């Protein structure tokens, strides 16, 4: 592999398994020195285990790369700071941050508890902020840096039973766009990836109907490794002008999402009243509404892989 990231130091959170692991391995193969961060908890965030991060570090070192393990939780500002400092302490710098760590605690909105909401928001959204806040001053000072944040179609489109996860993932899009704006003058980029791939979090999704089982069967064919090349590309000098974007990766296919923009407006010279809206809405704005469909229905999983 071309060593696009030679001399760079990368932090990858949630790197002990799945997509994070593949990104860490490929970044190391591309020349980056890598902090492999993983608390080693369950899919719901419970517990801890050093062995997933340690295994990835060993694999990188066996292949001739440089890596160090971090077992910090991303869900606190102090944890985020220590993860970034691990790169500086071991490699003398930090250049790339991949915010990939995540958990799920799925529940219908009318049953979801405060703790289930807070736990998912803390790991995904606050975790992404914690790492971004810790790394941004260093990126600003060195006038170079790359943020790669993982979002999800659950946030972009919606998915049944995932209000906490979807809110966090769409929040990450907002965080990414503002980070891109704030850091542009300092030659720092920030982008999102929405991955379609089989992971242990996907494996927790209930499959109670034939349609759900068919969807998961198709997802099983999408490998986490397919997501890694885009993450590596976004960390290179060649992607210096790519920022504030949301990409999707589905097998051998990469796509870029449109950004929210107004598609139709209506104006009334005397201002709007409920009565006027009742009269005109269906024939104006109502003709441009997007049907409510969850991510399982919105995206075709037919063979594009």
C-alpha positions in Angstrom: 0.0 0.0 0.0 1.2 3.5 -0.8 2.3 5.2 2.4 0.0 8.2 2.1 0.1 8.8 5.9 3.9 8.5 6.4 4.9 10.6 9.4 1.3 11.2 10.6 -0.2 10.1 13.9 -3.8 9.0 14.1 -6.3 8.3 16.8 -9.0 5.8 16.1 -11.7 5.3 18.7 -13.7 2.1 19.0 -10.8 0.5 17.1 -10.7 -2.9 18.8 -13.4 -4.4 16.5 -15.3 -3.9 13.3 -15.0 -0.7 11.3 -12.7 1.0 13.8 -10.3 -2.0 13.7 -10.2 -2.0 9.9 -9.5 1.8 9.8 -6.7 1.5 12.3 -5.1 -1.4 10.4 -5.3 0.4 7.1 -4.1 3.7 8.4 -1.1 1.9 9.9 -0.5 0.2 6.5 -0.5 3.6 4.9 2.3 4.8 7.3 0.4 6.3 10.2 1.3 5.7 13.8 -1.9 4.8 15.5 -3.5 5.1 18.9 -5.9 2.2 19.1 -8.6 3.3 21.5 -11.2 0.9 22.8 -12.8 0.6 26.2 -13.6 -3.0 25.3 -17.2 -2.8 26.5 -20.3 -4.6 25.3 -22.5 -3.4 22.5 -24.5 -1.5 25.2 -21.4 0.1 26.7 -21.3 -2.1 29.8 -18.0 -3.6 31.1 -14.5 -3.2 29.8 -11.8 -5.4 28.3 -8.3 -4.5 27.2 -7.9 -7.4 24.9 -9.6 -6.0 21.7 -7.3 -2.9 21.6 -4.2 -5.0 22.5 -4.9 -7.5 19.7 -5.1 -4.7 17.1 -1.9 -3.2 18.4 -0.1 -6.5 18.1 -1.4 -7.0 14.6 -0.1 -3.6 13.6 3.3 -4.1 15.2 3.6 -7.6 13.6 3.1 -6.0 10.2 5.9 -3.5 11.0 3.8 -0.6 12.1 3.7 1.6 15.2 0.7 1.5 17.5 -0.2 2.0 21.2 -3.4 1.0 23.0 -5.7 3.3 24.9 -8.6 2.0 27.0 -10.1 5.3 27.9 -13.8 6.0 27.6 -14.7 8.7 25.1 -17.7 9.7 27.1 -15.9 12.3 29.2 -13.9 15.4 28.4 -11.0 14.1 30.5 -11.1 10.8 28.7 -11.0 12.5 25.3 -8.1 14.6 26.4 -6.1 11.6 27.6 -6.7 9.7 24.3 -5.3 12.6 22.3 -2.4 13.0 24.8 -1.6 9.4 24.2 -0.7 10.2 20.6 1.4 13.2 21.6 3.1 11.3 24.4 4.0 8.3 22.2 4.4 9.8 18.8 5.1 13.5 19.5 2.0 14.7 17.6 -1.5 14.1 16.5 -2.8 14.6 13.0 -5.9 12.5 12.4 -8.8 11.8 14.7 -11.4 9.2 13.7 -14.5 9.3 16.0 -15.9 5.8 15.6 -16.7 4.6 19.1 -20.3 3.7 19.7 -22.9 1.8 21.6 -26.6 1.1 21.1 -29.5 0.9 23.5 -32.5 0.5 21.2 -36.0 1.2 22.5 -39.2 2.6 21.2 -39.6 6.2 22.0 -42.5 5.6 24.4 -40.4 3.2 26.4 -36.9 4.7 26.3 -35.4 5.6 29.6 -33.4 8.7 30.5 -30.4 6.5 31.2 -30.7 4.8 27.7 -30.8 8.2 26.1 -28.0 9.7 28.1 -25.6 6.7 27.6 -25.9 6.7 23.8 -25.6 10.5 23.5 -22.6 10.5 25.8 -20.6 7.9 23.8 -21.5 9.0 20.3 -22.1 12.8 20.4 -20.3 13.9 23.5 -17.5 11.5 22.7 -17.0 13.0 19.2 -17.0 16.5 20.8 -14.5 15.4 23.5 -12.0 14.1 21.0 -12.6 17.1 18.7 -12.2 19.6 21.5 -9.0 17.9 22.7 -7.4 17.8 19.2 -8.6 21.0 17.7 -6.1 23.4 19.5 -3.2 21.2 18.3 -4.5 21.0 14.8 -4.9 24.8 14.8 -1.4 25.3 16.1 0.2 23.0 13.5 -2.2 24.3 10.8 -3.0 20.7 9.6 -5.5 18.1 10.8 -8.2 15.7 9.8 -11.4 14.8 11.6 -13.3 11.8 10.3 -16.6 11.2 12.1 -18.9 8.3 11.8 -22.6 9.1 11.3 -25.4 6.7 10.3 -28.4 6.5 8.0 -30.4 6.1 11.3 -29.6 9.8 11.9 -29.8 10.9 8.2 -33.1 9.2 7.5 -34.4 7.6 10.7 -34.8 4.1 12.0 -37.5 2.6 14.2 -36.5 2.2 17.9 -33.3 4.3 17.7 -34.3 7.8 18.8 -31.2 8.1 21.0 -28.8 6.7 18.4 -30.4 8.7 15.5 -30.3 12.0 17.5 -26.6 11.4 18.3 -25.7 10.5 14.7 -27.4 13.5 13.2 -25.9 15.6 15.9 -22.5 14.4 14.7 -23.3 15.8 11.3 -24.0 19.2 12.7 -20.8 19.0 14.8 -18.8 18.0 11.8 -20.1 20.9 9.6 -19.4 23.5 12.3 -16.0 22.0 13.0 -15.3 22.2 9.2 -16.3 25.9 9.2 -14.4 26.8 12.4 -11.2 25.1 11.3 -11.1 25.8 7.6 -8.8 28.8 8.0 -6.3 26.6 9.8 -6.2 24.0 7.0 -8.1 21.4 9.0 -10.9 19.3 7.5 -13.8 17.5 9.0 -16.0 15.0 7.3 -18.6 12.3 8.0 -18.9 8.7 6.9 -22.2 6.7 7.1 -21.1 3.1 6.8 -23.2 0.2 5.5 -21.4 -2.8 7.0 -21.9 -5.8 9.2 -20.8 -5.0 12.8 -21.7 -6.3 16.2 -24.0 -3.3 16.7 -25.9 -4.2 13.6 -26.1 -7.7 15.0 -28.1 -6.4 17.9 -31.0 -5.2 15.7 -34.1 -7.3 16.1 -35.0 -9.5 13.2 -38.6 -10.4 13.9 -40.1 -10.2 10.4 -39.1 -11.8 7.1 -38.3 -8.3 5.8 -35.9 -7.5 8.7 -34.2 -10.9 8.3 -33.7 -10.3 4.6 -32.2 -6.9 5.2 -29.8 -8.2 7.8 -28.8 -11.0 5.5 -27.8 -8.5 2.9 -25.9 -6.4 5.4 -23.9 -9.5 6.4 -22.3 -9.4 2.9 -21.0 -5.8 3.5 -17.5 -6.0 5.1 -16.2 -3.4 7.6 -13.0 -3.3 5.7 -14.8 -1.6 2.7 -15.2 1.5 4.9 -11.5 1.9 5.6 -10.2 3.2 2.3 -12.4 6.3 2.4 -11.3 7.1 6.0 -7.6 6.8 4.9 -8.2 9.0 1.9 -9.9 11.7 4.0 -6.7 11.7 6.2 -4.4 12.5 3.3 -3.0 15.7 1.8 -4.9 14.8 -1.3 -8.2 15.5 0.6 -7.2 19.0 1.7 -10.1 20.6 -0.1 -12.7 18.0 1.0 -14.5 19.2 4.1 -18.0 19.5 5.7 -19.2 16.5 3.6 -21.2 13.4 4.4 -20.2 10.3 2.5 -21.7 6.8 2.5 -19.9 3.5 1.9 -21.8 0.4 0.9 -19.6 -2.4 -0.2 -17.7 -1.4 -3.3 -19.8 1.8 -3.7 -19.0 5.2 -2.2 -21.5 8.1 -2.5 -21.8 11.6 -1.3 -25.1 12.8 0.4 -26.8 16.0 -0.5 -26.9 18.7 2.1 -30.3 20.0 3.5 -31.5 22.9 1.3 -34.9 24.5 0.8 -36.7 22.8 -2.1 -39.8 25.0 -2.3 -41.1 28.2 -0.7 -44.5 29.9 -0.6 -45.2 33.6 0.1 -48.3 35.5 0.9 -48.4 39.3 0.7 -50.6 39.6 3.8 -48.8 36.9 5.8 -49.9 33.4 6.6 -52.8 32.3 8.7 -53.9 28.8 9.5 -56.9 29.3 7.2 -54.6 30.3 4.3 -52.4 27.4 4.9 -55.3 25.0 4.9 -56.3 26.4 1.5 -52.9 26.3 -0.2 -50.6 23.8 1.6 -51.6 20.6 -0.2 -51.1 22.2 -3.6 -47.8 23.9 -2.8 -45.4 22.7 -0.1 -47.4 19.5 0.4 -46.4 18.4 -3.1 -42.7 18.4 -2.1 -42.8 16.5 1.1 -40.5 13.5 1.5 -42.3 10.3 2.5 -41.6 9.1 6.0 -39.4 6.0 5.5 -36.8 4.4 7.8 -33.3 3.7 6.6 -34.2 0.1 5.9 -36.8 1.2 3.3 -35.0 4.3 2.0 -31.9 2.6 0.7 -32.0 -0.3 -1.7 -29.6 -3.1 -0.7 -29.7 -4.7 -4.1 -26.3 -5.9 -5.4 -24.2 -2.8 -5.7 -21.3 -4.5 -3.9 
